[in-house]
Amino acid sequence: MTGVSGISEHMLYSVQGQNYQAAADARYARARRHSRRVRQLRLAVPVMVAAAMLTIVGISLFNPFRILSKLPIDIGKLGVSGTKITMNSPHLAGFTPDNRPYELWAKSAVQDVTNPNNVELNELRAKVQMEDKTGITMDAQTGLFDTKTQLLDLKNNIFLQSTTGYEARLTQATVDIGGGTVTSDQPVAVKLLNGTLDANRLKISENGALVRFDGGVSMILIPDQPAPTDNQAPARDAAAK
């Protein structure tokens, strides 16, 4: 009986050892997947935000009054009040230099003839297709474009959304066309596929090649819940015995 008992104990230890090794391998695989996901997100977040903010740069070139002489205009969409000219529902569609489609809208554009360098844009929306065929949409309540300095100041509920599920919210952003920069000194919040990224300031420079989050940067990742493996059930049974 002692020999049978020794064999049984050896088999039990062997099964437990195999189950422990399988569980350890599963934990190691999960850790590697998590590390790889973190590395991917470190790249994906700045790229998404930079690409979306470059959409804003495209909007900054949207001066409907500049193209009045080149396009057929519906006079019914123009209004004059004092020194201000208002164009209702200006819309522009086309293709980027690398042949990606885009569309730009505004509820209204206002220009004061006494200060023709400034164009007020209200309720902006832009859509652009990215190189990987995904899309990005940007909304902003107001924008003030200085055609002389090539500066666009966006304010109030700036919302960026990609078709892959990323989102970003800002309350203010300044685009410098000549310098190829986008800056925001107010909080920015980014929603990831499985987490969030928050910061007090944002700066995009070198025409989108460099993205920097500053001040109170906080990134929270929610790991995926792994499905039970085939080896986990025997491990639980062995532990129960």
N, C-alpha and C positions, 0 to 999 in steps of 0.2 A: 504493500500500500504506500510505503514511503516513496518508492520509485515512481508510482503513478502520480502521487501528490507533487513530487518534484517536477515531473513533466508538465503537469497542469499549471503549476506556478510559472514555469519557464515560458509556456505558451501565452499565459496572461501577460507576463512582463513584455514578451515580444510584441503582442498585439497593442499593448499600451504604448510601447516605444514607437511602433509604426504610426499609431494615431497621433502621438505627440509630434513626431517628425512631420506628418502631413499637416497638422495644425500650424506648426512653425513655418513650413513652406508657404502655407496660405497667407499667414501674417506678413511674411517677407514680400510676397507678391503684391499684397495690398499696399505695403509701404512703398514699393517701387512705383506702383501705379499712381499713388498719391504724390510722390516726389516729381514724377513725370508731368502730372497734371498741373502742379504748382509752377513748374518751369514753363509749360505751355501758356498758362494764364499770365505769367509775367510778361510774355511776349504779346499775347492776344489782347490784353487790356490796353496797353499804349497804342498798339496798331489800330484797334477799333476806334479809340478816341481821336487819334490823329487823323484817321480817314474821315471820320465824321466832321471834325473841325475843318478839314480841307473843303468839305461841302460848304461850310460857312464862307470860306474864301471865294468859292464860286458865286455865292449870293452877293458878296461884296462887289462883284463886277456887274451886278444886275441893276443898271440904271435905266429904267424904261424911258426917261426923257431924252437920253442920249440917242436912242434908236428911233425916235419919233419920225425923223425925216427919212428913214430907210424902210419903214414898214407901213402897210396900210392901217390906218387908225380909224376906229369907230368913234366919231365925234361925240356920240351919246355917252361914252365912258369918261369924258373929260368934263371937269367942272372948274369954274373960276370963282373965287371968293376973295375980294380985295386984291392983295398981291400974291395970293397963293393959287397954284394950279394943282388940281387933284386928278389923278388917274385911278379909276376904279378897276379892280381885278386884273392888274397886269399879269401876263403869263408868258413865259419863255420856255421853249423846249429845244433840245438839240443834242449834239454829241461832243464829248470831250476830245482833245487832240488824239487820244489813243482809242477813239471810237466807242466810248461807253456812253449810253444814253443818260440824259438828265432832264429834269423839269424844275422850274422855279415859279413860285406863285407869291402874290401878296394881295391882301384884301384891298389895300390902297397905297399909292405912292404920292407924296406931297412935296412940291418944290415952291419955295418962295422966290419970286423974281428979284427981290431985293438982296437975296443971298443965294444965288444960283448954285453955289458949290455944295450946298447941303440938300440931301434927299431923304425925307422921312419915309420909312417903309413900315407898314402895319400888318400884323398877323402874317408873318413869313412862313413859307413852307418850301423845302427843297427835297428832291429825291434824286439819287444818283446810284448807278450800278457800279459795283466794285469789280476789281480784276478777276475775282473768283466767282463772278456772276451773282453774288449776294447783293442785297440792296440796303441803303441807309436813307432814313428819312430824318429831316431836321425841322423842328418848329420853333418859332420865337415870336413873342408878342410884338416887340418893337425893335426897330433898327434905325440908326442915323448914319448915313454914309456921306463922308466928306470927299467929294471927287477931287479936290485939290491935294489934300494930304494922303489920299488913298487909305483912310482909316474908316473902319466900320465898327460902330459901338452897338452891340446887341444887349437887350435887357429884357427881364421879365419872362420867366418860365421857358427857358431854352431847354428843349427836349430832343435828345438824339436816340434813335432806335434802329437796330439792325435786324434784318430778317432772320438772323441766326439766334436772336434772343437777347443780345446785349442792349443795355439802356444806359443813358447818362443824362443827368439833370444839372443845369447851371442856372444861376440867376443873372450873370453878367459875363460878357466876353468882348474883348477888343481885338480886332483883326487888323494887322498892319500889312497891307498888300506889298508895299515896297520892301519891307524887311522880312517878309515871309514868316511872320510870327502870329501866334494867337495867345493871348494872356487873359487870365481871370484871377482877380484877387478876392473872389468870394467863393464860398464852399462849392465843391463839385462832388456829386454822388454817382457812382457807377454800379449798375446791377449786372452781375455776372450770371452765367448759367447755373452756378452752384455757390454763390457767395456775393459779397459786396466789396467795394473799394470806395473809401471816403477820404477827402483831403480838403484843406482850407484854400489852397491855391493851385493853379494849373498854368503851365507855360509850354507851348509847342513852338519849336524853332526849327531853323534850317529847312523850311518848307515842309514840315511834318516829319522829318527824319529823327528829331529828338523830342521826346515828351517827358516832362518832369512834373511830378506831384510834390507839393511842399506843404508843411504845416499840419500836424495832427493826422498824418497818413495812417489809415487803418484798413487792413485787408482781412476779411473773414471768409474762410473757405469751409463749405459744408461737404464732407466726404460722402461719396456714394455708399449706400448700404449694400454690402456684398451679399449675394445669394448664398445660402448654405451649400457647401460642397458635399460630394458623396462620402468623403472620409469623416465628416463631422458627426454624422449620425452614429457610426460604430464607436467613435470616441466617447460620445455621451453614454452609449449603452455600457461600454467597458467601465467607465467611471462610476456608473450607477451600481454595477455589481461589486 
